[in-house]
Amino acid sequence: MPSNAIQKTVAFDRESAFADPDGDGTAKDWDSLTANGAVINCRNLDYSKIKRPKIPNPNIVQRAGATRAGILGLRGHEFSFDTDWSEGSTNAAEGAQAARIAQDELLFNALGGEHRGYAAGLAGGTASAPTVEDADGDNLEPYGWSFFVDSGSGFGEFACYSVVAEGVGSDTLTMASGHTLSFVPDAGGADTAYAVVAHYPDWDALEDHTHANHTSLCFFFKGRHAEHSVESLGDALSVEMGPIEQGTPGELKWSGMGCDFSDNGISQPSLDDTPAGGPGSVIGSGIATICHFATAGAALATQTFWGAVQVTVGIKKDPVTGPNGREGKHGYGLTEDSYNATKVEVTVPFDDALIAEYHADTRKHLRIQIGRTVGDARFVYFPHLEYADTPEKVSVGGRDALKLTFNALEREVAQGSMTAAQYHLARAKMIIGRVG
């Protein structure tokens, strides 16, 4: 009978072993997702390329019309979908660690690095060296991030601290260069440094499919009828950000590569959980989208951007192949272009000083924050940008403007006593985060 091809439900989970969801060779029970899995809201779903290719038979033919039958090739495929760039729905209490959401698992798979911070009560100090309650400070890490909320205004800002120093009764945070707070923390303890979940490239995890932080996922694309359903195994994601543009919800764009799949005779799971994810406030709503820009190391200052901010993450997965892998794959690494492809493009009101900066090879840093309250805030940050080209003179609605294109560079930081994971966070060329 005719069947409905519109309705879809999408679920994913982390695999215990590559292309083996539970690590025991048995079929995945999609109605028993782990804590690292979820049913998700998404759009622009395309899994039409999940199919097994036929390889042409190269043998010669005895007769002109004696076409050789093709040879079934290896499974291996691509798929894609888009999601809202979501903020967390709950916030950790002081001293507690931020909870993960479904989006975190996807970003962790795509980027390899995750900083899941702790909330802390502010005890006073200064804008460049705030203090936090002693027990709370024990959980904070160098080059970690917090969402610092001024109780007087009720507004918060994402900021990075480079050093956490143990004190007597309270611990002191030395704010990273350029990240001095816009307010002086209340000595009476009314202000809070809320936890942040931040994702960043961990090159060790991205390159090495045996690394502890290198994960593989499995997906189930469920149609209304079984003939439209596909299970995809051994999956790796790459992520791009949609334009950061006024009047639109933030968007993350996912492309996936898979190792193996089932699309014939598979049973339909219920997948009746409420889908995770959804839009936060529309970009540009009220005065809750804040763009900060400055010379690298200098205090971030508000900057007017016109049109859309276009971020290029540029980190793309690449299969590690071999004849004894599952469907010829052992896991995933990165394309060679991945290491240098991260960029950001902005358009600003015309300013001769920016052209002079290009010729002086001035380095910049940039933070875009969407949302100013704990229930609706996320950000993207670039700590060290170089001008990729001469600023381009353009017209925006008849107004003189400059289009600026930057290459993202790593922050120049000495490792010192930091762990490998902390060092990846400290020098990360791009960070995507939210209140946790």
Secondary structure, DSSP 8 states (H G I E B T S, - for coil): -----S-EEEEEEE-SBTTBTTSSSS---TTS--TT-EEE--EEEE-TT----EE---S--SSTT-----EE----EEEEEEEE----SS---BT-B----HHHHHHHHHHEEEEE-BBEEEEEE-SSSEEEEHHHHTT--TTEEEEEE-TTT--EEEEEEEEEE--SSEEEEEE-TT---SS---TTS--EEEEEEEEEE-HHHHH-TTSTT---EEEEEEESSGGG-EEEEEEEEEEEE--B-TTS--EEEEEEEESEEE-SS-------S--B----S-TT-TT-EEEEEEETTS--EE---EEEEEEE----EEEEEEEEEETTEEEEEE-GGGGT--EEEEEEE--HHHHHHHHTT-EEEEEEEEEEETTEEEEEEEEEEEE-S--EEEEETTEEEEEEEEEE-------TT--HHHHHHHH-S-EEEEE-
